[in-house]
Amino acid sequence: MSAAGNILIIGAGPAGTRAAEVLVGQGLRPILVDEAPASGGQVYRRQPPGFLRSTKLRYGFEASKADALHDCFDGLRERIDYRPDTSVWSIENKTAFTLGPNGVDRIPYDALLLCTGAVDRVLPVPGWTLPGVFTMGGAQIALKAQGCAIGKRVVFMGSGPLLYLVAYQYAHAGAKVAAVLDTARLSDALPVLPGLLIGGLTLAKGLWYQNWLRFHGIAVRRGVRPLVIEGDSRVTGFSYRSAGGQERHIDCDALALGWGVKPECQLAELAGCDMAFDAMARQWLPSSDAEGRASAEGVYLAGDGAGIMGADAAEYRGELAALALLADQGKSSDVARRAHLKHKLSRQMRFRIALERALPYPQGLAAAQPDDTIVCRCEGVTAGDIRLGQSLEPQEINRAKAFTRVGMGRCQGRMCGIASAEILAAHKGVPLAEVGRLRGQAPIKPLNIAIGGAAADDDPDRAASI
């Protein structure tokens, strides 16, 4: 790649902001598309206009980082082609197809930086379709963006750093937290303690959240297994099995579920990136080198969309991917800075691996769900429907999709894809990697018929994909 041409960044979170900063510093004017109304991503989500809550109240320990990132982006706005409230619903032939305030559009690019972030990793539980059940990220958005709690008495259930962070944020804001229930056990963390210590301040903050919750009388239970979310027209309670095997019940009117987050990588697949199964993440991820170069020419990956490492690492990865892009174009690129960033990321990766092992994804939980448990909320597909695919050969998740419609709804498999694959693999008795993945297909975000028709009329070659 010898000339700058059109450089497109997708995502205005920590990775996208730092990538834009590097490119602007070299006199370039990238296009930055983001589906949120303002920059910051999920972790540094800004409050709506008219809200006056302090940064400290919204971000706690991360207030100074949020301010720094927001100030950085605000200083870039006039030097980039910034398009907020704009979703990318397809990528094909080095062209991104978008839906924004002015309708559908297409953006041809010569270089693409995908900073798409992550989405909640959730697992089906009987009753999880009841009103009052939120993902962990959804519960956090309600609090950060609107200053609202999802209920008057909330249970937080799952595992991963976000579990304790969001529960702390709710309790600190004055909401009633009924309990924090972690599927991980303390014994999971002990073998990886040396790796956890690499986390330094990050680990200290996580331990502080847990101890703060306990000190304020909030029940924190480890090694639990969810049984059923109870209620008729909305949530009224939650039952689980304790680490000792006893069945327990908690009255509540809302529940937040989440087992960490998973990369948002459908656009990477549509852009032509090779996908490889990641045993730690238990999903298929786009491949890239240490500096963020993807297998597809001119495509670079940064932030949690390339693999979960957290907000600090996302900033490093955004900067590094932009520096790699500049180097590939023959422009000035700081070799020493790139080496420094790779060193920092290598250290953070060791901590991340230890954290994943200390707060593991509960293998077998999805596969153990009763046949009548809804897995695909959009299409009403149950665990039993997926198991009926036992007669399908080969045992591939896209054949199950064709027979059951799992993953065909509005979320395009974001919520149900991992659980569906787990259920099918367990039922067929094969490794998870063998059942494949729900392939990304356009449109990856919902389009109404009128807009889709207009896009097809504008480009007849796209009609078959809409």
N, C-alpha and C positions, 0 to 999 in steps of 0.2 A: 504494500500500500504506500504509494509515493506522495499522494496529495491528501489534504484534509477532507475535502468534500463535505457532505452532510454527516454530522455526528449526532446520533440520537441517543439520549439517555431516557430510560423508562424507570421511573421511581424517584421521588424527591425526599427519601428518608436520609439516614446518615451516609449510606454509600453513595447515593446519587448526588447529594450535596457536595461531598468532598471530591467526587469525580468532576463535577462541573467547575469547582474551584480551581482544580489543576488545569483544566482545558482553557478556562478564561485567562488564567495566568500566562498562557502561551499565545494569547491574542486570538483565540478561537471563540466562536459563538455557537455552542451546541444547542440543539433543540431538547428541551426537557419536558416530558409528558408525565403527568401524575394524576391518578384518579381521585385523589383527595382535594378538597378546596384550598388547602394550604400545605406548605412543606412541613417536614418533621417526621413523617412515617408514623408507625403505630407507637413506638416507644417515646417519641417526643412530639406526640400529637398536639396541635395547637387548639386553644379554646375558640369557640365561635365569636364573631364580632359582638361587642356589647357585654361580654363576660369579663369580669375584672378580678378573678381569683389570682393570687400571686403565683409566681413560678415555683416558689418553695412549697406552697400548698399542693400544687399539681404534680410536681416531679420529685419532691423529697430530696434524697441524697444526690439525685441526678440533676438538680436545678441548674447548676453552673454549666454542665454539659449541654443541657437543653438551650440555655441562653446563648452559648457560644455557637451552637449549630444554627439556631434561628438567625442570629446576627450575621453569620457567614452567608446564609442564603439570601437574606434581605439585601446584603451588599452586592449580590450577584444578579438580582432580578432584572436590572436594566441592561445587563450584558449577556443575557441568554434569551432564547426564544422559549419562554415558559408557558406551558399550556396546562393549567390545573383543571380539575373536574373532567378529565378526559381519560377514558379507558381505551386500552389497546385490545381489540378483540380478535385480531389475526395478524400473522406475519407470513409473508410469502414473497419470494424473489426479491429480497432486500427492500421490501416495502412493508411498513406498518400501517394497518388499517385501524382507525380510531373512531370513537364516538365521544363527542364533547358538546359544549354549549351551542355550537353552530351546526350540529348534526355530524354526519359521517365525513371522514376525510382520509387521505392517504399520505404517508410521509415516506418518501424514498430516502434511503440512507446508504452511506459508504461504510460507516462504522457504527456498531450498535453496542451500547453498554446496558446490560440488563441488571437493574438493581431493584428487583421485584419483591424482595422481602419474603415474609413467611405468613402462613395462616395457622390457625389453631389445629392441633392434632387431637381429635376427639374420637371416642369409641362409643358404640351404641350400648345403652343400658335400658332395660325395660322401663318405659315411662318417659324417656328423654324427649319425646315430642310434645309433652305437656307445656302449656303456657307457664312461664316462670323458670324454664330451664334455659340457661345461656352458656355459650362458650366462655372460657376464662377471658379471652381477648374482648369479647362482646361486653362482659361485665366491666372490664377496665375502661373501654371506650365510653360507656354510660357515665362512669365516674369522672374520667378525664375531660371529656368534651362537654358534658352537660351538668356535671355536679350532681348526678342522680344515682341512687342505689337501685339495684334490680329487684329488691324486696325489702321487707321489714325485718326478716329473720333469715339470713342467708347461710347455706352450707357450701363450702368450697371443697371440691372433690377432684382428685387426679394425682399428678406428680410433676416434678420439675420446678425450676426456680420461680416460674410465674405463679405457681400455686400460693407460695408464701408471700410473694410480693403483693399480689392483688388482695389477698386476705388482709394483709397489714394495711394496705391503702384504704380498704373499706373500714376497718376498725378504727384507724387513725382519723378518718373523716367523720366518725361518730355513728356509722352504721352498725347494726347488731349482727355479729358473726356467730352463728350457732355452733359451728365446728369447722375444723380444717382436717380433712381426711386424706391421707397420703397412701397410695398403694405400695410405695417403696418401704423397705425396712431399714432400720438403722444398721443392721448387719451388712447391707449392700454397700454402705459407704466405707466401712472399716478397711477392706482390702485395698482401696484406692486412695487412702488418706494422703500419701505423699504427693500424688497428682493433684489432689484438691488444694493442697497448701500452695501450689503454684498460683492459685487464683488470688492470693493476697487479700486486697481490700474487697474484691468482689465476693470472696468466700465469707469474709467478716460481715459484710452487709447481709448476706443470706442467713447467717447464724443469728444476727441481731434481730431480723424480722421474726424468726421462729421464737426466740426467747422473749421478745416483746409481746407476742401473742400469748404465750404461756403466762407471763407475768401479769397480764391483764385478764386472766381467768378464762381465756378461750381454750376450749378443748382441742388439742392437737393429737391425732391418732395416726400411727404408722402401721404398715403391713395390712391394711384393710382391703376388702373386696366388695365392690358395689353389688347389691342384690336387685333393688327395685326403687324407682322414684314413684311415690304414691300421690294420688289425687284423682279428681274427676274432671272438673272444668279447668283446674290449675293445680299447681304443686301444693300439697298439704304436708308431706313428710318424705323421709328417705330412710331406707333400711339397708344395712350393710353387715358384713361379717368381719368381726375383729380379728386381729392377729392370732388370738387364742382360739378362734373358731366359734365364738358366741355370736348369735344374731342380735344386732342392736338396731334401735329405731330413734330417729330425731325428728321432732316437729319443725317444719320450716315452710316458708312460702316462696322460696326461690333457691335455685341451685346453680352454681357455676362449675362447669366440667372442663377439664383440659389436661392432656398429657404432653405438655410442652408445645412446641410449634414445629411445623414442617415447611421446607422450602416451597415457594410458589414457582414452579418450573415449567408450566405449560407453554409459556411463550418461548422459552429456550428450546423446547422440543420443536415448536413450529418454525423457529429460526434455523433449524437444521442441525442442532447440537446433538452429538452422540449422548446416549443415556446409558448409565451403568448402575447396577444394583449396589447399594451401600448397606452393608450388613448392620452397621451401628444404627443408621437411621431407619432401617427396615423399609426402604423404598428406593425407587429409581431416581437418580439425580443426574443432571447434566455434567459432563466431564470437562475439566479445565486444568491448566497447568498452575504452577505456584504463583503466577502473576495475574491469573484470571483469564488467560486466553482460552476460548472454547475451541472445539474441533471445527466449527463452522468458520469460514474465513470472515474476518472483520467483526466477529462477535466476541464480547468480553463479559465476564460474569463477576458480580461483586455483591457483597452483603449476604444476608441470610438466604437469598434466592439461590446462592451457589452452595449452600450448606450451613447449618445453624452454628453460629459462633458468638452471637450477641452484638449489641450496639457498638461497643468500642471497636471490635474487630471489623464491623461493617464500615466504619470510617476509614480504617487502615486499608481495607480491601478496595473501597471505592477509589482512594487515592492511588493505590498500586495499579489497579486496572487502567486508570487514565494514563499513568506514567508508561505502562506497557504499550498502550495504544500510540502514544507519542513516539516511543522508541521504534515501533514498527513502521511508523510513517517517516522515520528518518529525522525527526525533530529532536530538539534538546530534551534529554531525559536524564534525571539525576540517578546515576547508577548506585551511588552510595546510599541514597534515600531508599531506593528500591530494595537494596540488601537489608537495610535497617527494618523496613516494614515487614519483609519476609521473616526476619528473625523474631519480631514481636508476634507475628501471626503463628509461627511455629510453637512458641511458648504458650500462646492462648489455646492452640489446638490440643496440646497435652492436657491443659486444664479442662477443656471441653470434653475430651474423651473420658477423663476421670468423673466428670459431673454426670455424663450420660450413664455411666456404670453405677454411680451412687444413687441416682434417681431414675431407675430404668423404666423403659416402656414395659407395661405388664403383658408379656407374651402369654398367649392363651386366653386372655380375657374376652376378646372378640369372638374367638372360635367357640367359647363355652356358652355363648348366649342362646337362649331357647329359640326354637323355630319361629315363634310368633313375634320376636323382637324386630322392630323396624330398623333396617340398616340404612337404606336409601330413603331419606325423608321426602325428597322431591317426588319420587315415583311410587312410594309406598311399598318398596321391595323389602321382604323380610329375610331373616337369616335362613329360614326354611326354603324360601324361593331359591336362594343362592345354592343351598345344598342339593336342590333338585338337579343341579348341573352335574351331579356325579356321573350321569350317563354320557356327558359330553367328552369327546376325545378330539384333540388333546385337551388337557386340563388348563385352559387359558382363560383369563378373566374377561377378555373381550368377547369370547363366545358366550360366557355367562351374561355379559351385557346385552348381547343380541337376543338372548332368550328371555331375559327378565326385565330389561330396561334399567338395570342398576347403573348409575352414573350418567344417565341421559337427561337429568333435570337441570335446573337453573345453576346449580353449583358445579356441574360437569365433573363430578367425582371428587371435588375437593374435600368434602366432609365424609363421604362413604368409601372412597377408593381403597384406602389402606385396610379398613375393617373388612371390606368385601374380599380382598385378596387373602387376608388372614383366614377368613372362614373357609374359602374355597381350598386353600392349600392344606389346612388341617383336615378337612373332610376327605380330600383326595390322598392324604398321606404323602405329600411331596414338599420339598423345600419351597419357601415363600418366593424365592427368585424365579422358580420354574413356572409359576402361574402368570408371570408378566405384570403389566401395568395397564391401567386404563389410558389409552393413547390420547394425547391432546388433539382436539379437533376444533376448528373454527365454526361458529364464534365461541370463544372460551368465556365470554361474558354475555348475558342476555341482550338480545336486540329485539325490539318489537317488529311486527310484520311490516309496518309501513316503512320503517328505517331500513330494514333488511332488503325490502323490495327496491327502495331508492338506490341502495348501494349496488344491487345486482344490475339495475338499469344503467347505472353509471359505468359499470364494468361487467359486461356480460360473462366474461371468463370467470368471474367470482360467483356467479349465480349458483353453481352447483355446490359451493361450499357454505352457503348461507341457509 
